[in-house]
Amino acid sequence: MRGRTPIAREDVVLSVLIPVYNERSTIRLILDQVHAVPVKKEIICVNDCSTDGTREILDGLYAEGLIDKLIHQPVNRGKGAAIRTAMQASTGNIVIVQDADLEYDPADWPLLLDPIIDGKADACFGSRFLGGSHRVLYFWHSVGNSLLTTVSNMFTNLNLTDMETCYKAVRGEVARKLVLTADRFGFEPEITARLAQAKARIYEVPITYAGRTYAEGKKISWKDGVAAFWHIVRFNVF
């Protein structure tokens, strides 16, 4: 993948892939933040069979023109499956995953897009551990993230600081060629492994992070962390 040409800034179309599950209190707010970023966008929301009224809110936002493509999954299949569905519907020359829970700020997008636009990278990860401001929360989550990233790096021979980050921007033609199968939180180790196997040029930049507490709706648990170790081995060895 060496030697890709830069993308003229006036030609950039960013496909924003937003997996949504039970985010009725935040979905409009995150869409407002997404629209505030001055880049041509294709906004794709995939509702993963929400049960809290999110579906109806999304339908209203689509009718208002705040969403370009809206897909309702008939059953809950997980974040990875929702991202794959959005990826398949995307047409932009860059794609980025955006969680709907306000933990990640779209104002950081320019940092992620620049290495790709300039032709230096095929993918750019936003690291929560490279110095950006962040809300201070769970110690063991930080330890777990560090361990998972280290194990992933051992298999991929990368030197990432945050493999589990949501913020992964990828050139569109590269992203749509990746063979991805993980339905739930295995998406992060899988896409990292597939990019490494494709010899993609990966950059990493600092981002801000405002993590939620469980009372505020955080969904990932220690079981997902244990499963992630298996996913790292699975996608790098088998």
N, C-alpha and C positions, 0 to 999 in steps of 0.2 A: 504493500500500500504506500510505498514511498513516492514522493514527488507529485502528490495531488495538487492541482492548481488552486489558487485562492478563489473565493466566491466574491464577486462584486457586491458591495454592500446593498446597492439598490436592487439586487436580484435575490437577496436572502428572503426565503419564506420559511418560517419556523413553525413546525407542527408541534403543538403543545398537547401532550398525551396526559389526560387527567383521569385516573381511576378513582371512582367515587363509591364509597360504601357508608351509608348512615352518617352523612355530613350535612344535615339540613341547616345547622347553625353557622356553617362556615363557607358553604359553596358559593354564595353570592359574593362574599368578601374576597375570596381568592380570585374569582373571575374579575372583580374590580381591579385587583392588583395586577392580574395578567394583562388586562386591557391598558393599564397605565404604562406598560413598557413600550417604547417607540420602535417597534419592529413589525414588519408584516407577518401576520400570524394566521394559522389554521388551528382553531381550538376544537379539540376532539374530546368529549366527555363520554366515559363508559360507566354506566350505572351497574354495579355488581349486585343487582337484586336487593336494593336497600329496602328496609322495612319500617323506616321512621318518617316517611313522607318526603324523603329526598327526591324520589322519582317525580312527584308532582311539581316540586320546586324546579327541577331540571327542565321539565316540559315548559314551564313558564319562562325560564331563562332562555331557552331555545327560541320560543316564540318572540321574545324581545330582541333576538339577534345577537345575544351575548355568547352563544355557542354556535359553531359552524356545523359540527357533526355530533349528533347525540345517538348513542347506542345503548339499549337496555338489554342486559344479559337476562335470559329467561330463568336461570338459577344462579345461586352464588357459587362462583368458581375460583375466586381469589384474585389478589392484586396482579400476579403475574399474567393470568389469563386475560384480565381486563386490559393490561398494557399491550399484550399481543394483539388483541382485537383492535385497539386504537392504532397500533403500528401498521396493521394491515390496511387500515382506512386512510393512512397518512399519505400526503403527496409532497410535503415540504423537502427542501434540500438540506435541512437540519431538523432533527427531532429532539425533543427534551421531555423528560417525565416530570410532571408537577403534581405533588400530593395536594389534596384538597383541604388539609387540616391546619393550614397557616404556619406550619413549622418551618417551611422553606419560603424565602422571600424572592419573588420574581425580579425584584430590583437587582439581584445578583446575576441575572442572565448575561449581561454584556461581558462579564469576566469569563463566563463559560463559552460564549460564542466566539470571542475574538480569536483564539488559537485555531479554530476550525475555519472561520472566514479568511484568515490570513494564510491558510494552506499549510499550517504547521502541524495540525493534528487531525485525526479521523474521529476522535472522541475526546471529551473533556469532562472530568469528574470534579464535582464541587466538594471539597473536604471541610468537614466541621472541625478539624483538628489542626489546621494550618494557621490559626491566628485570628480568624474572624470572630466578631462578638457572638456570644451564645449564652442562653439561659443556663444557669447552673442547676443540674438536677441529679440524676441517679449515678452514683459511682460505679456500681456493678455493670450498668449498661455500657459505660465508657470502657471498662475492662473487657467486657464481652466483645465490643466492637473492635478493640485493638487485637484481641486474640484471633477473631475471625479474619481480620485483614491480614495478620501475619501468616496464618495458615494458607489463605488464598495466595498470598505473595510467594510462598514456598512452592506452590504448584505452578503458578503462572510466570514466575521469575520477574514480576513487576515490583516496584517499590512504592506502591500506593500507601496512603495514610488512612483512607476511609473507603474501603470497598463497599460498605453497606449504605453509603449515601444514596438518597433518592435522586439527587441532581446528577444526571448523566446526560450530556448532550452528545449526539452522534450524527455524523453526516448521513443524510437520508438514504442514499443508495447503499451505504455500508450497513445501516441498521436493518433495512428491509431484506438483506441477504442472510442475516444471521438466523440460524436454526435454533429457535427457543421453544422450550417445552414446559418449563416450571409454571405451575398454576398459582402458587401462593407466594410466600416470602422467599422462596428459592430463586426468584427472578434476579436478585442482585448478584449472588455468586455466579449464576449461570451466564448473564450477559458479560460479566467481567471475564470469565473463562473463554467465552466465544470470541470476544474481541482480542484477547491475547492469542488464541489459536489462529485467528485471522491475520495476525501480525499488524494489527491496527496501531497507529501512533497515538498514544494516550497522554494527555496533559492532565494536570491537577491544579486547581486554583482554590484559594480560601473563600469560604462563604460564611454568612451569618446563619444562626440556627436558634429557633425559639421552640424547644421541645415541649411537648405537652406532658402533664401528669396523667396517671390512669383515671383520676377523677374527672379530668378534662376531656377524656376520650381516647387516650393512647391505646392502641390495639395490640401491638407486638408484645410477646411475653417470653419468658425464659425457654419455653418449649420451642418457640421459633428459633431461638439462638442455638439450641441443641440440634434442631433439624438443619440449620445452616451449615454445620460442620459436615453432615452427611452430603448435603448438596455440593459443597466445595469438592469433596472427594469424587462424588458421582460425575460432576460435569468436567472434571479435569482428568479423570482416569478412565472412565468407561465410555 
